[in-house]
Amino acid sequence: MRQNRTEQFQRALSRMLRPIARAMIAHGVTLSAATEALKRALFDAAADLSVDEPKLTDSRISLMTGLHRKDVRRLREETEPPARRSLVNACTLVISYWTVTDRFTDKDGNPKALLRTGSKKKAGFDDLVQDARIDLPAATVLDALVKEGAVNLEQRNTIRLVQDAFIADPDSEAMISAYEKNLLAHLQSATENLLATDKDARNFERATHFSHLSDESVEELVNLARERSEAVLKELNRRAMALQQRDAEKSDQRGRFSLGTYIFGKNDKQKSRKDGD
């Protein structure tokens, strides 16, 4: 049974890697670079087991992962560069606060136009960044929002939000950061479910898949899914902001929550087959 599951997972892995391979080719990532990234990932995954096996030897890691022991030694000695502070996270959080927080919305619940610098009587963009607890200069966040077309700079240094979600430009570094963050959260959730035992709680993970649809039907379903998904995300966003503000008064609060929705609607049958659908 174990061998059958391993073979099944290998086949699934090959299919799941096809979209990643397309992204690799598009971004000039070669096999050697991908192999090095995989070595690091295998080593880190094995090293995570050191919580249960404090004396996890190089030989043990080599046996578990197939890594050569000299690679294991090298990876032990190498330190990964610190993670860069994500502008995607900062911009997304700023927009969220702007759209759901009373201080930055008008009586109808619409985002207010803000000055760069606030005053005692009127909140500004700098106050928005501070309230969102963004550890980046307000000017840096603003530049990113302007670059991605999320805000407009008007006369008298007035800043107006023009889109209620941070949608990164396809050719920007921000798009890669969003790609990583969204897929990573889903992969972590799905992997925990895959490895769960009967006693473990399962993460909520549901999807629906249909084929043999007309172009018109695909368009209708995409539009319906967009509308309903936006409503759910906005509702949860508002509640999460309120809870985060409440929990900020407590110490050592490190709980994480992620919710993502995705819509895949394709009319090109040939491309769908290539992607493994």
matplotlib code that plots the C-alpha trace (Angstrom):
import matplotlib.pyplot as plt

x = [0.0, 2.8, 4.6, 1.3, 0.9, 4.5, 4.0, 0.7, 2.3, 5.2, 2.7, 0.7, 4.0, 4.9, 1.5, 1.6, 5.1, 4.1, 2.7, 5.8, 8.0, 6.2, 6.9, 10.5, 11.1, 9.4, 11.7, 14.9, 15.2, 17.3, 17.3, 20.5, 19.0, 15.8, 17.8, 19.6, 16.3, 14.9, 18.0, 17.5, 13.7, 14.4, 17.1, 14.9, 11.9, 14.1, 15.7, 12.2, 12.0, 14.8, 12.1, 11.3, 14.8, 17.3, 20.3, 19.3, 22.6, 23.8, 23.5, 19.9, 19.0, 20.8, 18.8, 15.5, 16.0, 18.4, 20.8, 24.5, 26.1, 28.4, 25.4, 23.8, 27.0, 27.1, 23.5, 24.0, 26.8, 25.1, 22.7, 19.8, 19.6, 16.9, 13.5, 12.8, 10.0, 7.2, 5.7, 2.8, 1.9, 2.2, 0.2, -2.5, -2.8, -2.9, -5.7, -7.6, -7.4, -8.4, -11.6, -12.9, -11.7, -14.0, -11.2, -10.4, -13.9, -16.8, -20.3, -21.2, -18.3, -16.2, -12.5, -11.7, -9.3, -6.2, -3.5, 0.1, 0.4, -2.4, -3.3, -5.1, -8.4, -7.9, -6.1, -3.6, -1.8, 1.0, -1.6, -3.0, 0.4, 1.0, -2.4, -1.9, 1.4, 3.5, 7.2, 8.1, 8.2, 4.9, 6.6, 7.8, 4.3, 2.8, 5.3, 4.4, 0.6, 1.1, 3.3, 0.7, -2.2, -4.0, -4.1, -4.2, -2.2, -4.4, -3.9, -2.8, -1.1, -4.4, -4.3, -7.4, -7.8, -9.0, -9.0, -10.0, -7.4, -3.7, -3.3, 0.4, 1.7, 2.5, 6.1, 6.8, 8.6, 5.4, 3.7, 6.3, 5.8, 2.0, 2.5, 4.7, 2.6, -0.7, 0.5, 2.6, -0.4, -2.5, 0.3, 0.9, -2.8, -3.1, 0.1, -1.1, -4.3, -2.3, -0.1, -2.8, -3.7, -7.2, -6.7, -5.6, -8.0, -8.2, -8.0, -11.0, -10.3, -13.0, -13.1, -15.5, -14.4, -16.5, -15.6, -17.5, -18.8, -19.5, -17.6, -20.8, -21.2, -17.6, -18.0, -21.2, -19.5, -16.4, -18.5, -20.6, -17.5, -15.8, -18.9, -19.4, -15.7, -15.3, -18.2, -16.8, -13.3, -14.5, -16.6, -13.7, -11.3, -13.4, -13.8, -10.1, -9.1, -11.3, -9.9, -6.3, -6.8, -8.3, -5.5, -2.8, -3.4, -2.3, 1.3, 2.8, -0.1, 1.3, -1.7, -2.1, -5.1, -5.2, -8.1, -7.7, -10.0, -9.0, -10.9, -9.7, -11.8, -10.3, -11.9, -8.8, -9.0, -5.5, -3.9, -6.0, -4.7, -1.1, -1.7, -3.0, -6.7]
y = [0.0, 2.4, 1.8, 2.5, 5.8, 6.8, 6.0, 7.8, 10.9, 10.9, 11.0, 13.7, 15.7, 15.5, 17.0, 19.7, 20.8, 21.6, 25.0, 25.7, 24.6, 27.1, 29.9, 28.7, 28.9, 32.3, 33.7, 32.1, 29.5, 26.6, 23.0, 23.5, 26.5, 24.5, 21.5, 23.6, 25.1, 21.6, 20.4, 23.3, 22.5, 18.8, 19.7, 22.2, 19.8, 17.1, 19.5, 20.4, 16.9, 17.7, 18.7, 15.0, 13.8, 16.2, 14.3, 14.1, 13.2, 13.9, 10.3, 10.2, 13.2, 11.8, 8.5, 10.4, 12.7, 11.2, 14.1, 13.4, 13.8, 16.5, 18.5, 18.0, 19.3, 22.3, 23.1, 22.9, 25.5, 27.8, 30.4, 31.6, 35.4, 37.0, 37.3, 40.6, 42.6, 42.1, 45.2, 43.0, 42.3, 46.0, 47.2, 44.6, 45.4, 49.2, 48.8, 46.5, 49.1, 51.9, 50.1, 48.8, 51.1, 53.9, 56.4, 56.1, 55.6, 58.1, 57.8, 55.5, 53.2, 54.4, 55.0, 58.6, 60.7, 61.2, 63.8, 62.5, 63.8, 63.9, 66.4, 66.4, 66.9, 64.7, 61.4, 61.2, 58.4, 58.3, 57.6, 54.8, 53.1, 53.6, 52.2, 49.2, 48.5, 48.5, 48.4, 50.4, 54.1, 55.5, 56.9, 53.4, 52.0, 54.9, 54.6, 50.9, 51.6, 54.3, 52.1, 49.3, 51.7, 51.2, 54.9, 58.2, 61.3, 64.3, 68.0, 69.3, 66.0, 64.2, 60.4, 58.5, 54.7, 53.5, 49.8, 47.9, 45.1, 45.1, 43.7, 43.6, 44.2, 40.9, 41.9, 43.2, 41.7, 42.3, 39.7, 37.1, 37.8, 37.4, 34.2, 32.8, 34.0, 32.7, 29.3, 28.7, 29.2, 26.8, 24.2, 24.3, 23.8, 21.0, 19.3, 19.2, 17.5, 15.0, 14.0, 14.1, 11.1, 10.1, 12.0, 15.3, 18.1, 18.8, 22.2, 23.3, 22.6, 22.3, 22.8, 22.2, 21.2, 21.0, 20.4, 20.2, 23.8, 26.4, 29.7, 31.4, 29.0, 29.5, 33.3, 33.1, 30.9, 33.1, 36.2, 34.6, 33.2, 36.6, 38.3, 35.8, 35.5, 39.3, 39.5, 36.8, 38.2, 41.7, 40.4, 38.4, 41.2, 43.6, 41.1, 40.1, 43.8, 44.3, 41.2, 42.1, 45.5, 43.9, 41.3, 43.9, 44.9, 41.4, 40.1, 37.4, 36.9, 34.9, 33.1, 33.2, 33.0, 32.8, 32.5, 32.5, 31.9, 31.1, 30.9, 28.9, 29.3, 28.3, 27.9, 26.7, 22.8, 22.2, 24.4, 22.8, 19.4, 20.6, 21.8, 18.4, 19.2]
z = [0.0, 0.9, -2.4, -4.3, -2.5, -3.3, -7.0, -7.1, -5.4, -7.9, -10.8, -9.1, -8.4, -12.1, -13.1, -10.3, -11.4, -15.0, -14.2, -12.0, -15.0, -17.2, -14.7, -14.4, -18.2, -18.4, -15.6, -16.9, -14.1, -15.3, -14.1, -12.1, -10.2, -9.6, -8.4, -5.9, -4.7, -4.3, -2.3, 0.1, 0.4, 1.1, 3.7, 5.5, 5.5, 7.0, 9.5, 10.7, 12.1, 14.5, 16.9, 17.2, 16.5, 18.2, 16.9, 13.3, 11.6, 8.1, 7.2, 8.5, 6.4, 3.4, 3.7, 4.1, 1.2, -1.2, -0.8, -0.9, 2.5, 1.2, 0.1, 3.5, 5.2, 2.8, 3.4, 7.2, 7.0, 4.6, 5.9, 3.8, 3.3, 5.5, 3.9, 2.3, 3.8, 1.4, -0.3, -1.4, 2.2, 3.2, 0.2, 0.7, 4.4, 3.8, 1.3, 3.7, 6.5, 4.0, 2.9, 6.3, 9.1, 10.2, 10.5, 6.8, 5.3, 4.9, 6.3, 3.3, 4.0, 1.0, 1.3, 2.0, -0.1, 2.1, 2.3, 2.5, 6.1, 8.5, 11.1, 14.5, 12.7, 9.6, 9.2, 6.4, 4.5, 7.0, 9.7, 7.6, 7.3, 11.0, 12.0, 9.8, 11.7, 8.5, 9.2, 6.1, 5.3, 4.2, 1.1, 0.1, 0.4, -1.5, -4.4, -4.7, -4.7, -7.3, -9.5, -9.5, -10.2, -6.9, -6.0, -7.8, -6.8, -7.2, -6.6, -3.2, -2.4, -2.2, -2.5, -3.7, -3.7, -7.1, -6.6, -3.5, -3.9, -4.6, -8.1, -9.0, -12.5, -14.2, -14.9, -11.4, -8.4, -6.4, -8.7, -7.8, -4.1, -4.4, -6.4, -3.6, -0.7, -2.1, -3.4, -0.2, 2.1, 0.0, -0.2, 3.5, 4.2, 1.6, 2.7, 6.3, 5.1, 3.0, 6.0, 8.7, 10.7, 11.8, 15.0, 13.4, 12.6, 8.9, 7.3, 5.3, 1.6, -0.9, -4.7, -7.6, -11.1, -14.3, -17.9, -21.2, -20.8, -23.5, -23.5, -22.4, -19.4, -18.4, -18.5, -16.4, -13.8, -13.6, -13.1, -10.4, -8.6, -8.7, -7.2, -4.4, -3.6, -3.4, -0.9, 1.3, 1.3, 2.2, 5.1, 6.5, 5.9, 8.0, 10.8, 10.8, 11.0, 14.1, 15.8, 14.9, 16.5, 19.6, 19.9, 19.5, 23.1, 24.1, 24.2, 22.0, 19.6, 16.7, 15.3, 11.5, 9.3, 5.5, 3.1, -0.6, -3.5, -7.0, -10.3, -13.2, -16.3, -19.6, -23.1, -24.9, -24.7, -26.0, -23.4, -20.7, -21.6, -21.5, -18.0, -17.0, -16.7]

ax = plt.figure().add_subplot(projection="3d")
ax.plot(x, y, z, "-o")
ax.set_aspect("equal")
plt.show()
